[in-house]
Amino acid sequence: MRALPARGRRLLRALGLRWKIAVLLAVGCSLVAVTIGALIHQARVRQVADAARKSATEQLIRVRQVYELTGRLDFDKVGEADARIDCPAMPGPLREAALAGRRTTYLDLSGPHPAVWAARPVGGGRVLTVRQALTAEQAELAELDGQLIASGTGVVALSAVGGALLASRLSKDLRSAAETARRISAGDLDARIGASGVPGSRDEVAELSSAVDTMAASLQRRLEAEQRFTADVAHELRTPLTGLHTAAELLPPGRPTELVRDRVGALRTLTEDLLEVARLDANREEARLEEHLLGPLVASITHRSGVPARLSGGEDAGLHDGPDGRVHGGLRGGHDGGLCGGPGERQTGRPDGRTDRWPDGCTEDRAEGRTGGHKDDGAGSRTVGGAGSRTDDGAGSRTGAGAVVRTDVRRLERILTNLLLNARRHGAGPITVTVSGASVTVRDHGPGFPESLLREGPQRFKTGAAERGQGTGLGLTIAFGQAQVIGATVTLSNPDPSGAAATVTLPRA
């Protein structure tokens, strides 16, 4: 007995608000329909009973008059009634009431042959009875009950459908409010529910919508104020920190000087990170998207990061093994990475004889947005030089090794450098950078990411490291923010058997 209510409660909890309201309306209308049907049934039964008792009593009076005048029962004058003296089928209560000297009636509707009885004593301990069948009346009551059931079922069905439609409108507004709340929690502070329903109405849903919109507006104002404060503080710190850095460079060599320079450098890095986070939060960052071969670009970024890492991916990533057995990207014969950075910096020639340089010292063919030299055969096709070369016939078909992605080089370098530094600081070697298609995975073999980081994402100033004082907790935050700017995604995981992996997936060109 206890299992049924519990199962019903579980089923009710599993239903949505729309179906809960529909079920409750259907149950309520069913109770009302049953109550009204029972009242109508009882009223009709009373009418039938009163009419039957009256008819039986009138028949009994006529039969008694005939019996007293003739001494016998004239059935022709009785009509449809069955008149008898001491009928064996006479109910016991009826006989007792008649022998007591009272004229009485008895209604029997429960048996297979419903009837009404009327009786009175005729002397000598005998009882005159009249029995009138109620078969037609019983059929009429059955038909009435069928009509009540059919109409009640229709009313319940219509009320359930109407309740579902009304509840659907209500649940639609609530779902819209929930979706807007989720957008706000995800960082879309401009999201608003707005007015719903009848203009000027002040129902509960409208009050909820107004409260959520007010909360979102207040939250937006506070966050914007915090962002302005953070940006202002970081901006104001840049000048004195620059002075400290200059003064630290003038100190005599020694261990104290190294400590001062290290701390000043950390403060400058933190200040720049705060400014970058403030710009990302304010959505003031704009990407300069260009097409690049991903493999050579990743090789160059990995080399410039200064983090010892093994680059892998093979020919499908636009990488190749150099004569020294090391993995190189794009251009043969250069340093590890083969593209840029350091004293062995490469420059890419242009058809007009000019040389373009990347801001960090790398070279870039601005006309094509790709590494390596190029030539135009005048027929609409062009060849991009280097080991990771490809041919573009002008119709969108591309051949050759390596995926071509559309990205902002500076921001991608910021993302990958932060991931590499995070792997070196919090993980353990060896660190690998794997290029696969349009994805880049940075993996270490340390303890892995904390569960809270995998579940909630990066939180600023929260490193999740057991050691105190290692990092500011802004590296992953900036990586995720810059990825959003260039249309990329960053996925964190803890692969078996150990380590942490961060995968950056870029949009293909």
N, C-alpha and C positions, 0 to 999 in steps of 0.2 A: 504493500500500500504506500510505503514511503518512497519507493523507487519511481512511481508514476509522477507524482508532483515534482520530484527532482529532475526527471527527464523532461517534463514540460517546461520547467524553469530554464534548463539548459537550451532547449529549443527556442524559447522566447528570447533569450539573450543572444542567440545566434542570428535572429531576424534583424533586419534593418528597421529604422524608425518608421518608414512608410508602411511596412507590413505589420509592425506592431500596432500602429494606429488602426489599420484595416481589420486586424484580428479583434482588437478591443471593440471596435464599432460593430463588427459582426456578432460578437458575443453579446454585447449590450442590446442590439436590435433583436437577437434571438430570444433573449429573456423577455423583452417587451412583447414580441410577437406571441410567445408561448403564454404569457399572462393574459393578453387580450383574447387570444383564441380560447383559453380555458374559461374566461368570463363569458364570452359569447356562447360557448358550448353549454355551460351551466344554465345560462338564461334560456336557451332554447329547450333544454331538457325540462326546466320548470314549466315553460309554456305547454309543452307536449303533455307533461304529467297532469297539469291542471285541467287541460281540455279532456284528457282521457278519464280522469276521475269524474269530471262533470258528466261526460257522456255515459259512463258506467252507472252512475247514480240515477240518471234519468231512465236508463234501461231497467234498472232494478225496480224503480217505482212503477213503471208500466207492467212489468212482469208480476209484481206483487198484487197489483190491482186485478189483473186477469186471473191470477191464482185464487184470490179471495172470492171472486165472483163465480168462477167455474170449477174450482177445486183441481184444476190441472194447469200445466204449463203449455201455453200456445206459442210454439216456436215461430210460427209465421208472423207473429206480432212482435217478436223480439228483434228481428233484423239480423245483423251479423253477430250479435252477442250469443253466448252459450249459457243458457239458464238451466240450473239443476238444483235439486234438493239433496243436500248432504253429498256434494261432489267429492269423490275420493281425492282428487288432486288439489282440493282447497288447502291453501297454506294454513299451518297451525295457528299463527298469530291472528289470522283473520277469523277462524272459527271461535277462538277464545273471546275476541272482541264482540262477535255477533251473539254468542251465548250470554254475554253480559248484558244484553239488551240494547246494544248500540248499533246503529247503522254505520258501517265503516267501509272504507276502500283500502285496497292493497295494490301497490305498483311493483311489478317485477320486470326489470330491464336487464338483469344480469344473465339470464339464461339464454339458451338457443331459441326459445319461443317466447319473446317478450309479450306481456299481457297486463291488463289492469283488472282487478277483481272488485266486486261490490257485493256485500252480504248483509242480511238481517235475519233475525229469528222469525219463524212462522208458527211456533208453538210445538209442544211435545218434544222439545229438545232438538228440533230440526232447524236447519239453516238453509235459507234460500240464497243462492249465489248466482251472480252474473259475471261471466268472463268475456272480456273483449280483447282480441288480439291487437298487438301494436307493431306488426311486421312492417307496415308501410311507414310508420313513424320512425322505426329504427333505421330503415333505409334512408329516410330523409336526414336523420342525424349523421349517418355515415357519410352521406354526400356533403353535408355541411362541414364535417370535420376535414374531408379531403380538400374542399375549397379553402378552408382556413390554413391548412398545411401548405397548399400551393401558393397562396397569397403571401403567407409568412415567409416562405422560402424566397420568393421573389423580392420581398422587401429587404430581407437580410442580404441577398446578393447585391441588390442595388446600393444598399448602404455601404457594403464592403467596397464595391467599386468606387462609389463616391468618396468614401473615406480614403481609399488608396490614392485617388486623384488629388484630393486636398492635401494629403500627407506628402504626395510627390512634390507638390509645389513648395511645401514647407521644407522637406528634406533637400530639395534643390537649392533653396536659399541657404540652408545650413551647410550643405556641401560647398557652395561657393564661398561662404565665410571661412570654412575650414581650409580650403585651397588657398585663399588669400592669406590666412594666418601662416600656412606652411611657406608661402612665398616670402612673407616678412621674416620668418625665422631663418630662411635660407639667405637673407641679405637684401632682398628686393624691398627697400624701404619706401619706394614709391607706390607699392601695391595698395589698393583700397577696395573695399567691398562696394561702397556706394549705396544709393537708395534702391530698395527693392520693394515689390508689391505695389499696393495702391498708394499714389502720391498723397502725402499728408497723414498716412496711417502711422500709428505708434504702437504696433503690436510688439510681441517679445522678440521676434526675429529682427525687426527694424531697430530695436534698442540694442540688440547684440551687435548688429552691423555698425551702428553708430559708435558703440563702445570700442570695438576693434579698430575702427578707423581713427578714433581719437587716440587710442593707445599707440597705433603705428605712427601717427603724426608726432606725438610726444617723443616716442623713441627715436624717430628720425632727427628731430631737433637736438636731442641730447647727444646722439652719436656724431652728428655733424659738428656740434660744439667741441666734442672730445677730439675729433679729427683735426679741427682747426687748431685746438690747443697743442696737440701732439706735433703738428707741422710747424707751428710757430716756435715751440720750444726747441725742436730739432734745428730749425733754421737759425735761431738766435745762438745756438751752441756752436755752429760751424765756425764763426769768426774767432771766438776765444780758443777753440780747439786747434784751429790753424796756427794761432800764435803759440800755443803750447807745443805743437809739433815742430814748429821752427825753432823754438827755444830748446827743445829736447835734442835737436840735431846739432846744436852748438855745445852741448855738454861734452866733457872729456870722456874718452872711451873707458869702459868699465862695466862691472856687473850692475851697479845701481842705475847707470845710464840705460842699459839694456832693458831693465825693468820699467823705467819711466817711459821709454819709447814704446815698449810693448803695451802698457796700459793706455797711453795716449792713442796708439793705433787702434786698440779695442774700442775706445770711446768714439773715435772718428767712424769706425765701422758701424757701431751701434747707431750713431746719429744718422748716417746715410741710410741704414736699414729702416729707421723710424720714418724718415722722409719718404722712402719708397713705399712703405706700408700705408702711410697717409695718402699718397697719390693713388695707390691701388684702391683703398677704401672709398676715395672720392670719385672713382671711375674717371680719372683725368688722364689715364694712360691711353695712348693710341699706338697701335702696332704699324710698322712699315713692313708689309708682307712682300716677300720675294721668293722666287723659286730657287731651290738649292738641292743638290745631291746630298742625301742625308748622311751616307757613310763617311765621305771625306770631311764633311762639316763636323761630325761628332768626333772624328779622329783629331781634328785641329783643336776643338774645344777641350778634349781630354788632355791633350798635350799642354795647353796653356794653363790648365787648372793647377798644375803642379802636384796633383795627387797621383801616386803610383797606382796605375790601374791597367789591367789587361783588356785590350780591345778585341772583340770577336764579332763575327757575323758572316765572314766569307764573301764570295763573289757576288751573291745576291744582295749584299749590303753595300756594294761599291768599294770593297776593301780587298787588299791582296797582300800576300807575303812578299816582303822585300828580300834582297839577296842575303841580308843578315838574319833571315828567319823571323823577323819581327813583323807585326801587322802594321801596314801603312794604309793611308786613305787617299784615293784619288790620284795624286801626282807622284810618280816614281822618282826616286833619287833624292828626296828631301830627308829631313829629320823625321823622328817618330811622329806620325800624324801627317807628315808630308805636305802640309799646306802653309803654315804660318807660324809666327811667334819666334822670339829669341833672335840670336845673331844670324841664324841661317834663314832669315825672312825671305819669302818669295814675293815676287811682283808679277802681276799678270799683264801682259801687253794687250793693247787695244789696236784695232786697225788703223787708227789715226796717230799711233805712236805714243799716246799718253799712257800713263800708268795709274790705276786706281788702287787705293789702299783702304783696307778696313780700318775702323777707328782704333782697333786694338793692335794694329800692325799687320793684320792679315790682308791679303789681296782679294779683290772681288771684281768680276766682270759685271759692272753695273748695267750694261746694256742687256745682258742676258739674265742677270741675277743668279749666276752659277759660277762655280770655281773652274779655273782653267781657261786657256785661250779658246777662241772660236773662229770659225770662218763661215762666210755666207757664200753659197755657190750661185746665188742669183736666181735660183729656181724655187725659192721659198723654203728650202731645207737648210738646216744648219747643223754643224757638228761641234759638240762641246768636247774640248780636249781633255787629256788625262786618262788614267787607267779606267776610271769609272765613266768613260765616255758614253754618249747616247746620241742618237740621231732623231731629230724631230722633223717630220715631213710636212709640218704645217697643218696637218689634219688631226692632230691629237694623238697619233700613234707614236710610241716611244720604244726604242730598243736599246739594249745595253744593260750593264749591271747597275744596281742600286736604285732605291726608291727616290723619287723627286717629290719634295714636300714644299708647301708654301708656308713660310714662317718668317719671323723677325730674328735675325741672327743674334743681335745683342741680347734680346730677351731669352732666346733659347740657351745661349751661353750662361746667362744668369741662372736659369733653371738647373741645367746640368752641373754647373759648378757648385751650386748649393747642395745638390744631391750627393756629389762626390765628396765635398767637405763634410757633410753629415755622416756619410759612410765611414770616412777616415776617423772622425772625432768619436762617434758612438759605436761603430762596428769593429770588425776585425778583418784582417787580410785573409786571402787575397781579395781585392776589389776587382770586379769585372764589369765592363761596359759592353753590352750586347746590342747590336743593331739588327733588327729583324723587320723587314718591310718598312713601314712608316713609324715603327716603335723603337724606343731606346730604353733599355733596362739597366739600371745601376744596382749592382748587388754586392753585398759584403757577406762575411761569414761570422758575424758576431751574434749577440743574443737576440737580435730581431727587434721589431717595433713593439712598443707596449700595446696591450690590448685596447687601452683607452684611446690611443692614437689611431688604431685601425677602425675603431668603432665611431669616434667622434670627429676624426680629422685633426689636422694640426691646430694647436692653440698657441697664440703668441705668448712669449715669455714662459712657456712650459715645454721643457726639453724631454721629460720622461726619463732622463738619465739618472742612474743611481748616484753618480758622482756629482757633487755640487760644484758650481762655477764653471761648467763646461758648456759654453754656448749661451746664446740669448733666447733661443726658442723661436727666432724669427726666420730662420733659413727655409724651413718647409712652408711656413706661411707665405713667404715671398715667392717660393717656387710655385705653389698652387695659384697664387694671384696672377703671376706672370703667365702661367699656362692658360688661365681663363682669358687673358688679354689676346693671346695669339690663337685662340680657338683650339688649344690642345687639352688633353686630360692627363692627370697624374693619378696613378693607382698604386697604393701601398699594399704590401703583402709580406708574409713570413714563409718563404718556401722551405720545404723539407730538405735536409734534416736540420739546418740551422741557417741563420742569417736573415737579413732584411733585403727586400727588393722594391725598388721604385721604378715604375714603368711610365714613360712619357709617350703618349700616342699623338702624333701630329697629323693634321689634315694633308692629304695628298694634293699635289698640284693638278 
